[in-house]
Structures are given as structure tokens and as C-alpha cells.
Amino acid sequence: MPRRVRIELAGYHHVYNRAVERKYILQNISDKDKFLEILNEVSEENRGQVMNFHFSNKNTFFN
């Protein structure tokens, strides 16, 4: 059965990623650079604006 269409709501969203089993998500500087590159591309493609972000080796947050 197909998934229902998601409703897109304008507004402020808080996004949080946390590593499973306390493993590292971003292991080195190049991983962090790639994460920022992808975040920038996705926000531009979806006409979104990243207001702030934080990332460490084990989690990421952005609004």
C-alpha cells in the first residue's frame, strides 16, 4: 500500500540526529565539510533556510 502524501507546513522546524550505540556520525573534518555541503544543497533545493546548526561527532542539530 502506498504511503500517504506528506503535508508540508511552513514554519520553524528543529531537526536532530543522534548516533546509534554512541558511534560517531561525523568521524573527521571531511565528513563535517560534506555534511555542511549536503545541508546547503538540500536547503537551497527546498527553498529552506537554516537558521543555526550544531554538530559534533555523535549528533547534529539544526533549525
Secondary structure as GFF3:
##gff-version 3
##sequence-region A 1 63
A	DSSP	beta_strand	15	18	.	.	.	ID=ss1
A	DSSP	three_ten_helix	20	22	.	.	.	ID=ss2
A	DSSP	alpha_helix	29	45	.	.	.	ID=ss3
A	DSSP	beta_strand	53	55	.	.	.	ID=ss4
A	DSSP	beta_strand	59	62	.	.	.	ID=ss5
###
